[in-house]
Amino acid sequence: MSHHTSPSATAPPPADSGPGATPSGGGHPKVTEPVVFVVLAVLSVVGAVIGADLVAKLGISANTSVVGALIAMLIGRIPLAGLRSMRSVHRQNLAQSAISAATFASANALLTSIAVPYVFGRKDLVWPMLIGSFVGLLIDTWVLYRSFGSRLLPADAAWPPGQAAAETIKAGDKGGKRALVLGAGTLVGLAGTLFSLPLSAAGVAFLGNVWALLMFGVGLGLREFSPDLFHTDLGAGYVPHGVMVGAGVVALGQAVFMLVRRRPTQKEQPAPAVRDETTAYTVDEKQLRRSLVRGYALFVAGAVLLAVLGGLIGDMSPLGLLGWVLFAAFAALVHELIVGLAAMQSGWFPSFAVTLIFLVLGLLIGIPSVPLALLVGYVSATGPAFADMGYDLKAGWLLRRDHRPWDPYEREGRREQFRAALIGFAAALVVVAVLWQSYFKQGLIPPVAKVYADTVKNGLGEPGVLRTLLLWAIPGALIQLIGGTKRQMGVMLATGLLILTPNACWMVLAALAVRVGYRKWRGPRADEELNLIGAGLIAGSSLGDSAQIIKAS
């Protein structure tokens, strides 16, 4: 496909013509439109409350993007002239971007981060930590916004929850057979949550990279069944963390190699017979390199701010403080990249595990306990929102890909999604600032924050941790090296080893078997049909997770 600057008889209709139309004029809907802004603000507060409540009371976080899309659809069908604009699939995309950003920000980034110094016994550091984690959250999302669409984080990668959100919005807009298939999958996924079956894992297996998800399924199986098979728990003793260290180091090396290698010039590259502009990379290596370097510099600035607010300047030597700042910024950047790569392939992000790795490294190099607690809070604030924005931008990319001219519309749409996420972050900051004291006084602390704080307090608790990490880093590194950057097999094996979800491995492996067999039977049509079913399963599971706020209340 090529650019179309003027309508023609053979040109496809633009994405904003039809029932879910954007008004004529060609521009992408904006968050500053009064109706859109009010809807986004209300949904963001709802998402922030859901996120904080679930992570404090049940220790889980829910992807509310599908909920936001469904609410936006319903609003668009209210028979009031001012609300009809919400029938636009692009405005619904902004709505799901805002509510999911608010949910992940309040739960995974802000409330979890400030709980670390609170549990550690330094209540005076909660407010400095809230400011520092919010700054880290903003930088985290900015880096993803500037990097999405590169060879490192391509738009045409899986990003399964993003596919689920886009398919939900499209099915609601067009109806027909697609809506029926998606609806059936959603009901099955919702029913699965009632029986504690992780059907979202099966949905992910219909959407993601087969090799990456095969290793993910193997990791899940080894974690669940290793006590029976090998008479040892592979989830204990930092074994999966060692695998992640090895895979993460190689993944980082692969990313650096991709950034510095010389690519053929346009003259050296053979011209494709047909060019699909929507699969072209919108961020080249030079832009990606600049974004990552600026991201690191911003993380350094954020760490300096946290050090000042947290009173570390008086507690540490100048050299020690410099090392702390540089290490905190490095950990934040690497954490978000590894979490983002895992989320891109599988829809699952190992934020807790990667943060724990840097916590262990901090203990091994002798960082004092208070600076280490602040470092852990800062690092844990990055990653989840990075992954979530990847999902949202993937959904937007799928919804905008038929628009012509595509490139300016796509870039404008991404910018508006970023602004929608900022509205969600603002709501999350207010909600957490208002609610944290009532939660913590009742003993409602996110479980992962307790693990971080206890580890900082008590140390590693066992000898030989470094040896275990290095030993198990070897297979993680080798598998990551064999799989390459597109499959992320080592990172995905480690992610599976770090997650203990009963029956998830069977869901993933069975769904992969069905996918391979169905593709052989149906041919090219199989992918589109399985994508709808997978999207429905993820959407249903997300609805079920969000509905658990009723159980928590």
NUFIZA-807220 format. One record per residue (C-alpha): x negated, y, z negated; chain. Coordinates in steps of 0.02 Angstrom, whole numbers. Each point is the difference from the previous one (the first is absolute). Example, Ala and Ser with C-alpha at 12.3 -4.5 7.8 and 13.67 -1.06 7.14 Angstrom:
BEGIN
{east: -615, north: -225, up: -390, kolro: A}
{east: -69, north: 172, up: 33, kolro: A}
***
This chain:
BEGIN
{east: 0, north: 0, up: 0, kolro: A}
{east: -58, north: 177, up: 32, kolro: A}
{east: 48, north: 175, up: -56, kolro: A}
{east: 166, north: 66, up: 65, kolro: A}
{east: 8, north: 188, up: -6, kolro: A}
{east: 160, north: 12, up: 98, kolro: A}
{east: 153, north: -112, up: 11, kolro: A}
{east: 13, north: -122, up: 143, kolro: A}
{east: 122, north: -128, up: 60, kolro: A}
{east: -110, north: -144, up: -57, kolro: A}
{east: -61, north: 74, up: -164, kolro: A}
{east: 62, north: -84, up: -159, kolro: A}
{east: 119, north: 103, up: -104, kolro: A}
{east: -84, north: 95, up: -141, kolro: A}
{east: 12, north: -69, up: -175, kolro: A}
{east: 109, north: 145, up: -53, kolro: A}
{east: 141, north: -36, up: 121, kolro: A}
{east: 139, north: -106, up: -69, kolro: A}
{east: 97, north: -28, up: -159, kolro: A}
{east: -148, north: 30, up: -114, kolro: A}
{east: -49, north: 151, up: 99, kolro: A}
{east: -114, north: 142, up: -45, kolro: A}
{east: 74, north: 164, up: 61, kolro: A}
{east: -53, north: 58, up: 172, kolro: A}
{east: -158, north: 101, up: 8, kolro: A}
{east: -123, north: -144, up: -9, kolro: A}
{east: -80, north: 40, up: -168, kolro: A}
{east: -10, north: -124, up: -141, kolro: A}
{east: 121, north: 32, up: -146, kolro: A}
{east: -81, north: 97, up: -142, kolro: A}
{east: 6, north: -21, up: -189, kolro: A}
{east: 37, north: 187, up: -15, kolro: A}
{east: 173, north: -22, up: 76, kolro: A}
{east: 118, north: 38, up: -147, kolro: A}
{east: 100, north: -162, up: 8, kolro: A}
{east: -156, north: -106, up: 24, kolro: A}
{east: -93, north: 86, up: -142, kolro: A}
{east: 143, north: -24, up: -124, kolro: A}
{east: 20, north: -184, up: 49, kolro: A}
{east: -188, north: -29, up: -16, kolro: A}
{east: -9, north: 88, up: -169, kolro: A}
{east: 144, north: -100, up: -73, kolro: A}
{east: -64, north: -166, up: 69, kolro: A}
{east: -175, north: 39, up: -65, kolro: A}
{east: 63, north: 25, up: -178, kolro: A}
{east: 99, north: -163, up: 14, kolro: A}
{east: -154, north: -92, up: 64, kolro: A}
{east: -113, north: 72, up: -134, kolro: A}
{east: 120, north: -53, up: -139, kolro: A}
{east: 18, north: -175, up: 74, kolro: A}
{east: -189, north: -18, up: 15, kolro: A}
{east: -40, north: 60, up: -176, kolro: A}
{east: 140, north: -101, up: -80, kolro: A}
{east: -44, north: -164, up: 85, kolro: A}
{east: -187, north: 9, up: -30, kolro: A}
{east: 23, north: 50, up: -183, kolro: A}
{east: 136, north: -125, up: -44, kolro: A}
{east: -32, north: -148, up: 117, kolro: A}
{east: -178, north: 29, up: 61, kolro: A}
{east: 52, north: -5, up: 184, kolro: A}
{east: 9, north: 129, up: 139, kolro: A}
{east: 128, north: 2, up: 140, kolro: A}
{east: -14, north: 61, up: 179, kolro: A}
{east: 151, north: 115, up: 9, kolro: A}
{east: -24, north: 56, up: 180, kolro: A}
{east: 140, north: -113, up: 64, kolro: A}
{east: 114, north: 65, up: -138, kolro: A}
{east: -38, north: 179, up: 55, kolro: A}
{east: 34, north: -42, up: 182, kolro: A}
{east: 167, north: -81, up: -43, kolro: A}
{east: 53, north: 148, up: -108, kolro: A}
{east: -47, north: 121, up: 139, kolro: A}
{east: 104, north: -103, up: 123, kolro: A}
{east: 151, north: 8, up: -115, kolro: A}
{east: -21, north: 188, up: -24, kolro: A}
{east: -4, north: 22, up: 189, kolro: A}
{east: 167, north: -87, up: 13, kolro: A}
{east: 89, north: 113, up: -124, kolro: A}
{east: 126, north: 99, up: 107, kolro: A}
{east: -73, north: 170, up: -38, kolro: A}
{east: -79, north: 103, up: 139, kolro: A}
{east: -153, north: 47, up: -102, kolro: A}
{east: -43, north: -181, up: -40, kolro: A}
{east: 12, north: -73, up: 176, kolro: A}
{east: -179, north: 50, up: 33, kolro: A}
{east: -53, north: -143, up: -115, kolro: A}
{east: 55, north: -122, up: 135, kolro: A}
{east: -167, north: 36, up: 84, kolro: A}
{east: -117, north: -148, up: -21, kolro: A}
{east: -143, north: 122, up: -21, kolro: A}
{east: 84, north: 89, up: -146, kolro: A}
{east: 35, north: -171, up: -77, kolro: A}
{east: -185, north: -36, up: 21, kolro: A}
{east: -41, north: 158, up: -96, kolro: A}
{east: 122, north: -54, up: -137, kolro: A}
{east: -80, north: -172, up: -19, kolro: A}
{east: -173, north: 80, up: 1, kolro: A}
{east: 46, north: 117, up: -143, kolro: A}
{east: 85, north: -127, up: -114, kolro: A}
{east: -135, north: -133, up: 20, kolro: A}
{east: -138, north: 128, up: -30, kolro: A}
{east: 87, north: 55, up: -160, kolro: A}
{east: 24, north: -179, up: -60, kolro: A}
{east: -180, north: -56, up: 24, kolro: A}
{east: -70, north: 165, up: -64, kolro: A}
{east: 98, north: -3, up: -163, kolro: A}
{east: -26, north: -186, up: -34, kolro: A}
{east: -169, north: -53, up: 67, kolro: A}
{east: -95, north: 164, up: 6, kolro: A}
{east: 56, north: 115, up: -141, kolro: A}
{east: 84, north: -97, up: -142, kolro: A}
{east: -124, north: -144, up: 9, kolro: A}
{east: -149, north: 118, up: 3, kolro: A}
{east: 52, north: 105, up: -150, kolro: A}
{east: 42, north: -156, up: -99, kolro: A}
{east: -185, north: -52, up: 1, kolro: A}
{east: -66, north: 138, up: -116, kolro: A}
{east: 161, north: -11, up: -104, kolro: A}
{east: -24, north: -186, up: -36, kolro: A}
{east: -185, north: 32, up: -26, kolro: A}
{east: 48, north: 113, up: -144, kolro: A}
{east: -38, north: 169, up: 79, kolro: A}
{east: 172, north: 80, up: 15, kolro: A}
{east: -86, north: 169, up: 21, kolro: A}
{east: -62, north: -58, up: 171, kolro: A}
{east: 171, north: -41, up: 72, kolro: A}
{east: 32, north: 173, up: 73, kolro: A}
{east: -176, north: 16, up: 76, kolro: A}
{east: 22, north: -175, up: 71, kolro: A}
{east: 168, north: 48, up: 75, kolro: A}
{east: -78, north: 148, up: 90, kolro: A}
{east: -150, north: -103, up: 57, kolro: A}
{east: 105, north: -147, up: 62, kolro: A}
{east: 117, north: 119, up: 93, kolro: A}
{east: -148, north: 80, up: 88, kolro: A}
{east: -66, north: -174, up: 43, kolro: A}
{east: 172, north: -47, up: 67, kolro: A}
{east: 4, north: 151, up: 115, kolro: A}
{east: -175, north: -34, up: 67, kolro: A}
{east: 41, north: -184, up: 21, kolro: A}
{east: 151, north: 37, up: 110, kolro: A}
{east: -89, north: 135, up: 98, kolro: A}
{east: -138, north: -123, up: 48, kolro: A}
{east: 130, north: -125, up: 64, kolro: A}
{east: 93, north: 136, up: 95, kolro: A}
{east: -162, north: 51, up: 87, kolro: A}
{east: -57, north: -180, up: 31, kolro: A}
{east: 161, north: -86, up: 57, kolro: A}
{east: -9, north: -43, up: 185, kolro: A}
{east: -188, north: -33, up: -1, kolro: A}
{east: -88, north: -164, up: 39, kolro: A}
{east: -20, north: -26, up: -187, kolro: A}
{east: 185, north: 26, up: -40, kolro: A}
{east: 90, north: -19, up: 167, kolro: A}
{east: 183, north: 41, up: 22, kolro: A}
{east: 30, north: -162, up: 95, kolro: A}
{east: -61, north: -108, up: -145, kolro: A}
{east: 130, north: -95, up: -102, kolro: A}
{east: 43, north: 116, up: -148, kolro: A}
{east: 148, north: -119, up: -35, kolro: A}
{east: 107, north: 108, up: -117, kolro: A}
{east: -12, north: 139, up: 129, kolro: A}
{east: 67, north: -117, up: 133, kolro: A}
{east: 141, north: -49, up: -118, kolro: A}
{east: 49, north: 182, up: -29, kolro: A}
{east: -4, north: 40, up: 186, kolro: A}
{east: 103, north: -153, up: 48, kolro: A}
{east: 128, north: 44, up: -135, kolro: A}
{east: 18, north: 177, up: 65, kolro: A}
{east: 10, north: -56, up: 182, kolro: A}
{east: 127, north: -135, up: -38, kolro: A}
{east: 108, north: 124, up: -96, kolro: A}
{east: -9, north: 120, up: 146, kolro: A}
{east: 34, north: -121, up: 143, kolro: A}
{east: 105, north: -135, up: -85, kolro: A}
{east: 42, north: -155, up: 102, kolro: A}
{east: -94, north: -165, up: -9, kolro: A}
{east: -157, north: 80, up: -75, kolro: A}
{east: 103, north: 67, up: -147, kolro: A}
{east: 79, north: -171, up: -28, kolro: A}
{east: -168, north: -91, up: 0, kolro: A}
{east: -80, north: 130, up: -113, kolro: A}
{east: 152, north: -1, up: -115, kolro: A}
{east: -5, north: -189, up: -16, kolro: A}
{east: -186, north: 6, up: -41, kolro: A}
{east: 32, north: 136, up: -128, kolro: A}
{east: 134, north: -102, up: -87, kolro: A}
{east: -115, north: -151, up: -7, kolro: A}
{east: -142, north: 106, up: -70, kolro: A}
{east: 117, north: 78, up: -129, kolro: A}
{east: 63, north: -173, up: -51, kolro: A}
{east: -180, north: -56, up: -19, kolro: A}
{east: -31, north: 131, up: -135, kolro: A}
{east: 147, north: -71, up: -100, kolro: A}
{east: -87, north: -170, up: -3, kolro: A}
{east: -174, north: 74, up: -24, kolro: A}
{east: -55, north: -59, up: 172, kolro: A}
{east: -131, north: 116, up: 79, kolro: A}
{east: 81, north: 1, up: 173, kolro: A}
{east: -89, north: 163, up: 39, kolro: A}
{east: -157, north: -109, up: 16, kolro: A}
{east: 86, north: -98, up: 139, kolro: A}
{east: 55, north: 163, up: 81, kolro: A}
{east: -178, north: 65, up: -1, kolro: A}
{east: -58, north: -163, up: 83, kolro: A}
{east: 117, north: 34, up: 147, kolro: A}
{east: -77, north: 173, up: 26, kolro: A}
{east: -185, north: 2, up: -45, kolro: A}
{east: -160, north: -68, up: 75, kolro: A}
{east: 9, north: -191, up: 1, kolro: A}
{east: -181, north: -31, up: -52, kolro: A}
{east: 3, north: 132, up: -136, kolro: A}
{east: 161, north: -70, up: -71, kolro: A}
{east: -62, north: -179, up: 11, kolro: A}
{east: -145, north: 47, up: -114, kolro: A}
{east: 123, north: 95, up: -111, kolro: A}
{east: 108, north: -156, up: -15, kolro: A}
{east: -152, north: -108, up: -37, kolro: A}
{east: -52, north: 122, up: -137, kolro: A}
{east: 174, north: -1, up: -76, kolro: A}
{east: 0, north: -191, up: 0, kolro: A}
{east: -173, north: -14, up: -78, kolro: A}
{east: 50, north: 121, up: -138, kolro: A}
{east: 163, north: -90, up: -39, kolro: A}
{east: -57, north: -181, up: 14, kolro: A}
{east: -186, north: 4, up: -44, kolro: A}
{east: 31, north: -56, up: -182, kolro: A}
{east: 82, north: -160, up: 64, kolro: A}
{east: -113, north: -28, up: 151, kolro: A}
{east: -171, north: 48, up: -70, kolro: A}
{east: 35, north: 3, up: -188, kolro: A}
{east: -54, north: 182, up: -6, kolro: A}
{east: 92, north: 164, up: 18, kolro: A}
{east: -73, north: 95, up: 147, kolro: A}
{east: 92, north: 155, up: -61, kolro: A}
{east: -103, north: 4, up: -160, kolro: A}
{east: -182, north: 44, up: -29, kolro: A}
{east: -12, north: 135, up: 133, kolro: A}
{east: -8, north: -127, up: 142, kolro: A}
{east: 125, north: 91, up: 114, kolro: A}
{east: -82, north: 165, up: -45, kolro: A}
{east: -167, north: -71, up: 60, kolro: A}
{east: 80, north: -54, up: 165, kolro: A}
{east: 72, north: 176, up: 18, kolro: A}
{east: -169, north: 79, up: -38, kolro: A}
{east: -83, north: -99, up: 140, kolro: A}
{east: 142, north: 27, up: 122, kolro: A}
{east: 12, north: 184, up: -47, kolro: A}
{east: -185, north: 33, up: 25, kolro: A}
{east: 6, north: -80, up: 172, kolro: A}
{east: 162, north: 92, up: 43, kolro: A}
{east: -83, north: 163, up: -49, kolro: A}
{east: -151, north: -46, up: 106, kolro: A}
{east: 112, north: -43, up: 148, kolro: A}
{east: 87, north: 169, up: -17, kolro: A}
{east: -166, north: 92, up: -7, kolro: A}
{east: -65, north: -97, up: 152, kolro: A}
{east: 157, north: 45, up: 96, kolro: A}
{east: -24, north: 183, up: -43, kolro: A}
{east: -183, north: 12, up: 51, kolro: A}
{east: -10, north: -116, up: 150, kolro: A}
{east: -7, north: 74, up: 172, kolro: A}
{east: 157, north: -31, up: 102, kolro: A}
{east: 1, north: 2, up: 190, kolro: A}
{east: 42, north: 169, up: 76, kolro: A}
{east: 154, north: 21, up: 107, kolro: A}
{east: -106, north: -17, up: 158, kolro: A}
{east: -69, north: -167, up: -61, kolro: A}
{east: 171, north: -69, up: -47, kolro: A}
{east: 103, north: -88, up: 134, kolro: A}
{east: 164, north: 92, up: 31, kolro: A}
{east: 151, north: -105, up: -50, kolro: A}
{east: 128, north: -35, up: 134, kolro: A}
{east: 141, north: 61, up: -112, kolro: A}
{east: -30, north: 111, up: -150, kolro: A}
{east: 119, north: -4, up: -147, kolro: A}
{east: -34, north: 163, up: -90, kolro: A}
{east: 88, north: -57, up: -159, kolro: A}
{east: -135, north: -132, up: -30, kolro: A}
{east: -140, north: 124, up: 28, kolro: A}
{east: -98, north: 50, up: -154, kolro: A}
{east: 49, north: 175, up: -55, kolro: A}
{east: -151, north: 15, up: -116, kolro: A}
{east: -172, north: -32, up: 75, kolro: A}
{east: -155, north: -54, up: -95, kolro: A}
{east: -65, north: 177, up: -18, kolro: A}
{east: 163, north: 61, up: -76, kolro: A}
{east: 10, north: -153, up: -113, kolro: A}
{east: -179, north: 24, up: -59, kolro: A}
{east: 35, north: 183, up: -38, kolro: A}
{east: 160, north: -43, up: -96, kolro: A}
{east: -87, north: -132, up: -107, kolro: A}
{east: -148, north: 115, up: -40, kolro: A}
{east: 119, north: 141, up: -45, kolro: A}
{east: 103, north: -122, up: -102, kolro: A}
{east: -154, north: -50, up: -100, kolro: A}
{east: -44, north: 184, up: -28, kolro: A}
{east: 177, north: 33, up: -61, kolro: A}
{east: -6, north: -150, up: -116, kolro: A}
{east: -163, north: 70, up: -71, kolro: A}
{east: 88, north: 167, up: -31, kolro: A}
{east: 146, north: -91, up: -82, kolro: A}
{east: -119, north: -97, up: -112, kolro: A}
{east: -87, north: 163, up: -51, kolro: A}
{east: 169, north: 75, up: -46, kolro: A}
{east: 44, north: -155, up: -103, kolro: A}
{east: -169, north: 6, up: -87, kolro: A}
{east: 27, north: 182, up: -47, kolro: A}
{east: 179, north: -26, up: -60, kolro: A}
{east: -46, north: -160, up: -91, kolro: A}
{east: -144, north: 80, up: -95, kolro: A}
{east: -134, north: -113, up: 74, kolro: A}
{east: -121, north: 144, up: 27, kolro: A}
{east: -37, north: 8, up: -186, kolro: A}
{east: -8, north: -189, up: -22, kolro: A}
{east: -117, north: -51, up: 142, kolro: A}
{east: -173, north: 51, up: 58, kolro: A}
{east: -7, north: 101, up: 164, kolro: A}
{east: -75, north: -150, up: 91, kolro: A}
{east: 128, north: -120, up: -74, kolro: A}
{east: 142, north: 118, up: 46, kolro: A}
{east: -64, north: 15, up: 178, kolro: A}
{east: -7, north: -189, up: 15, kolro: A}
{east: 176, north: -16, up: -72, kolro: A}
{east: 71, north: 126, up: 125, kolro: A}
{east: -83, north: -82, up: 151, kolro: A}
{east: 48, north: -176, up: -56, kolro: A}
{east: 181, north: 52, up: -35, kolro: A}
{east: 16, north: 77, up: 173, kolro: A}
{east: -79, north: -152, up: 84, kolro: A}
{east: 114, north: -119, up: -96, kolro: A}
{east: 154, north: 102, up: 46, kolro: A}
{east: -42, north: 0, up: 186, kolro: A}
{east: -48, north: -185, up: 9, kolro: A}
{east: 152, north: -49, up: -104, kolro: A}
{east: 121, north: 87, up: 118, kolro: A}
{east: -82, north: -73, up: 155, kolro: A}
{east: 0, north: -181, up: -62, kolro: A}
{east: 178, north: 17, up: -64, kolro: A}
{east: 52, north: 80, up: 164, kolro: A}
{east: -78, north: -138, up: 106, kolro: A}
{east: 86, north: -136, up: -102, kolro: A}
{east: 167, north: 92, up: 8, kolro: A}
{east: -19, north: 26, up: 187, kolro: A}
{east: -12, north: -186, up: 32, kolro: A}
{east: 114, north: -74, up: -133, kolro: A}
{east: 110, north: 132, up: -81, kolro: A}
{east: -78, north: -45, up: -169, kolro: A}
{east: -132, north: 111, up: -78, kolro: A}
{east: -124, north: -61, up: -134, kolro: A}
{east: -15, north: 168, up: -88, kolro: A}
{east: -13, north: -74, up: -176, kolro: A}
{east: -137, north: -121, up: 50, kolro: A}
{east: -109, north: 124, up: 92, kolro: A}
{east: 16, north: 126, up: -142, kolro: A}
{east: -49, north: -137, up: -122, kolro: A}
{east: -155, north: -36, up: 105, kolro: A}
{east: -59, north: 179, up: -19, kolro: A}
{east: 42, north: -8, up: -186, kolro: A}
{east: -111, north: -154, up: -16, kolro: A}
{east: -139, north: 85, up: 99, kolro: A}
{east: 16, north: 151, up: -114, kolro: A}
{east: -22, north: -111, up: -152, kolro: A}
{east: -149, north: -87, up: 78, kolro: A}
{east: -91, north: 163, up: 37, kolro: A}
{east: 40, north: 66, up: -174, kolro: A}
{east: 124, north: 142, up: 25, kolro: A}
{east: 62, north: 57, up: -173, kolro: A}
{east: 177, north: -49, up: -46, kolro: A}
{east: 91, north: 169, up: 11, kolro: A}
{east: -76, north: 49, up: 170, kolro: A}
{east: 36, north: -178, up: 59, kolro: A}
{east: 183, north: 11, up: -54, kolro: A}
{east: 18, north: 163, up: 98, kolro: A}
{east: -89, north: -76, up: 151, kolro: A}
{east: 119, north: -149, up: 1, kolro: A}
{east: 151, north: 115, up: -9, kolro: A}
{east: -68, north: 105, up: 144, kolro: A}
{east: -39, north: -149, up: 110, kolro: A}
{east: 166, north: -87, up: -34, kolro: A}
{east: 92, north: 157, up: 61, kolro: A}
{east: -69, north: -31, up: 175, kolro: A}
{east: 49, north: -145, up: 111, kolro: A}
{east: 187, north: -34, up: -25, kolro: A}
{east: 56, north: 165, up: 78, kolro: A}
{east: -132, north: -25, up: 136, kolro: A}
{east: 80, north: -167, up: 45, kolro: A}
{east: 177, north: 68, up: -16, kolro: A}
{east: -32, north: 145, up: 118, kolro: A}
{east: -72, north: -125, up: 124, kolro: A}
{east: 166, north: -93, up: -6, kolro: A}
{east: 98, north: 161, up: 24, kolro: A}
{east: -107, north: 62, up: 145, kolro: A}
{east: 16, north: -172, up: 81, kolro: A}
{east: 190, north: 15, up: -11, kolro: A}
{east: -7, north: 174, up: 75, kolro: A}
{east: -116, north: -59, up: 139, kolro: A}
{east: 122, north: -138, up: 47, kolro: A}
{east: 147, north: 120, up: 0, kolro: A}
{east: -90, north: 133, up: 104, kolro: A}
{east: -90, north: -109, up: 127, kolro: A}
{east: 132, north: 19, up: 137, kolro: A}
{east: -2, north: 189, up: -5, kolro: A}
{east: -77, north: 93, up: 148, kolro: A}
{east: -117, north: 91, up: -7, kolro: A}
{east: -56, north: -116, up: -138, kolro: A}
{east: -163, north: 66, up: -72, kolro: A}
{east: 55, north: 174, up: -61, kolro: A}
{east: 164, north: -72, up: -67, kolro: A}
{east: -94, north: -137, up: -93, kolro: A}
{east: -122, north: 122, up: -78, kolro: A}
{east: 140, north: 118, up: -52, kolro: A}
{east: 98, north: -145, up: -73, kolro: A}
{east: -149, north: -57, up: -104, kolro: A}
{east: -25, north: 176, up: -66, kolro: A}
{east: 182, north: 10, up: -55, kolro: A}
{east: -13, north: -171, up: -83, kolro: A}
{east: -152, north: 61, up: -96, kolro: A}
{east: 100, north: 151, up: -57, kolro: A}
{east: 143, north: -115, up: -51, kolro: A}
{east: -123, north: -101, up: -104, kolro: A}
{east: -58, north: 160, up: -86, kolro: A}
{east: 180, north: 34, up: -53, kolro: A}
{east: 4, north: -177, up: -71, kolro: A}
{east: -164, north: 29, up: -94, kolro: A}
{east: 64, north: 162, up: -75, kolro: A}
{east: 156, north: -89, up: -63, kolro: A}
{east: -107, north: -142, up: -70, kolro: A}
{east: -111, north: 124, up: -94, kolro: A}
{east: 149, north: 85, up: -80, kolro: A}
{east: 87, north: -165, up: -46, kolro: A}
{east: -157, north: -76, up: -77, kolro: A}
{east: -42, north: 161, up: -93, kolro: A}
{east: 175, north: 1, up: -76, kolro: A}
{east: 19, north: -187, up: -37, kolro: A}
{east: -171, north: -67, up: -52, kolro: A}
{east: 13, north: 44, up: -184, kolro: A}
{east: 168, north: -84, up: -23, kolro: A}
{east: -61, north: -158, up: 89, kolro: A}
{east: -165, north: -12, up: -93, kolro: A}
{east: 77, north: 33, up: -171, kolro: A}
{east: 116, north: -149, up: 30, kolro: A}
{east: -150, north: -108, up: 45, kolro: A}
{east: 50, north: -5, up: 184, kolro: A}
{east: -175, north: -5, up: 76, kolro: A}
{east: -39, north: -66, up: 176, kolro: A}
{east: -83, north: -170, up: -30, kolro: A}
{east: -149, north: 32, up: 115, kolro: A}
{east: -43, north: 157, up: -101, kolro: A}
{east: -11, north: -109, up: -157, kolro: A}
{east: -121, north: -117, up: 91, kolro: A}
{east: -109, north: 146, up: 55, kolro: A}
{east: -2, north: 79, up: -175, kolro: A}
{east: -33, north: -165, up: -90, kolro: A}
{east: -143, north: -40, up: 120, kolro: A}
{east: -78, north: 171, up: -30, kolro: A}
{east: 19, north: -24, up: -189, kolro: A}
{east: -61, north: -179, up: -14, kolro: A}
{east: -122, north: -13, up: 144, kolro: A}
{east: -14, north: -153, up: 112, kolro: A}
{east: 21, north: -120, up: -145, kolro: A}
{east: -103, north: -138, up: 79, kolro: A}
{east: -178, north: -20, up: 63, kolro: A}
{east: -44, north: -38, up: 180, kolro: A}
{east: 130, north: 115, up: 79, kolro: A}
{east: -127, north: 78, up: 119, kolro: A}
{east: -62, north: -173, up: 51, kolro: A}
{east: 179, north: -57, up: 34, kolro: A}
{east: 37, north: 155, up: 104, kolro: A}
{east: -158, north: -22, up: 105, kolro: A}
{east: 24, north: -187, up: 22, kolro: A}
{east: 179, north: 13, up: 63, kolro: A}
{east: -41, north: 154, up: 103, kolro: A}
{east: -94, north: -114, up: 121, kolro: A}
{east: 151, north: -98, up: 69, kolro: A}
{east: 104, north: 161, up: 1, kolro: A}
{east: -132, north: 88, up: 103, kolro: A}
{east: -21, north: -145, up: 122, kolro: A}
{east: 187, north: -19, up: 33, kolro: A}
{east: 19, north: 188, up: 24, kolro: A}
{east: -146, north: -1, up: 121, kolro: A}
{east: 74, north: -144, up: 101, kolro: A}
{east: 173, north: 81, up: 9, kolro: A}
{east: -60, north: 172, up: 54, kolro: A}
{east: 83, north: 169, up: -25, kolro: A}
{east: 167, north: -43, up: 82, kolro: A}
{east: 38, north: -155, up: -104, kolro: A}
{east: -70, north: 52, up: -171, kolro: A}
{east: -3, north: -185, up: -48, kolro: A}
{east: -115, north: 17, up: -151, kolro: A}
{east: 98, north: 146, up: -73, kolro: A}
{east: 162, north: -96, up: 27, kolro: A}
{east: -67, north: -160, up: -81, kolro: A}
{east: -52, north: 102, up: -152, kolro: A}
{east: 169, north: 88, up: -4, kolro: A}
{east: 88, north: -169, up: -5, kolro: A}
{east: -115, north: -62, up: -139, kolro: A}
{east: 42, north: 153, up: -103, kolro: A}
{east: 189, north: -21, up: 9, kolro: A}
{east: 94, north: -129, up: -102, kolro: A}
{east: 174, north: -8, up: 76, kolro: A}
{east: 82, north: -171, up: -12, kolro: A}
{east: 45, north: -78, up: 169, kolro: A}
{east: -67, north: 149, up: 100, kolro: A}
{east: -131, north: -108, up: 87, kolro: A}
{east: 134, north: -119, up: 64, kolro: A}
{east: 102, north: 147, up: 65, kolro: A}
{east: -149, north: 70, up: 95, kolro: A}
{east: -65, north: -165, up: 71, kolro: A}
{east: 174, north: -65, up: 47, kolro: A}
{east: 44, north: 164, up: 86, kolro: A}
{east: -165, north: -4, up: 96, kolro: A}
{east: 38, north: -178, up: 58, kolro: A}
{east: 175, north: 53, up: 56, kolro: A}
{east: -74, north: 151, up: 88, kolro: A}
{east: -127, north: -101, up: 99, kolro: A}
{east: 127, north: -135, up: 46, kolro: A}
{east: 137, north: 125, up: 46, kolro: A}
{east: -120, north: 99, up: 109, kolro: A}
{east: -44, north: -157, up: 98, kolro: A}
{east: 184, north: -38, up: 25, kolro: A}
{east: 68, north: 174, up: 37, kolro: A}
{east: -151, north: 81, up: 81, kolro: A}
{east: -21, north: 190, up: -2, kolro: A}
{east: 177, north: 30, up: -66, kolro: A}
{east: -44, north: -87, up: -164, kolro: A}
{east: -97, north: 145, up: -74, kolro: A}
{east: 142, north: 126, up: 14, kolro: A}
{east: 125, north: -121, up: -79, kolro: A}
{east: -118, north: -50, up: -141, kolro: A}
{east: -44, north: 182, up: -32, kolro: A}
{east: 184, north: 35, up: -33, kolro: A}
{east: 18, north: -149, up: -117, kolro: A}
{east: -161, north: 44, up: -91, kolro: A}
{east: 53, north: 182, up: -17, kolro: A}
{east: 167, north: -57, up: -72, kolro: A}
{east: -84, north: -112, up: -130, kolro: A}
{east: -115, north: 141, up: -56, kolro: A}
{east: 145, north: 125, up: -2, kolro: A}
{east: 107, north: -118, up: -105, kolro: A}
{east: -141, north: -33, up: -123, kolro: A}
{east: -34, north: 188, up: -14, kolro: A}
{east: 184, north: 32, up: -38, kolro: A}
{east: -2, north: -138, up: -131, kolro: A}
{east: -157, north: 71, up: -82, kolro: A}
{east: 75, north: 176, up: -3, kolro: A}
{east: 162, north: -68, up: -75, kolro: A}
{east: -99, north: -66, up: -148, kolro: A}
{east: 9, north: 175, up: -73, kolro: A}
{east: 174, north: -55, up: -58, kolro: A}
{east: -81, north: -145, up: -93, kolro: A}
{east: -130, north: 117, up: -73, kolro: A}
{east: 126, north: 128, up: -62, kolro: A}
***
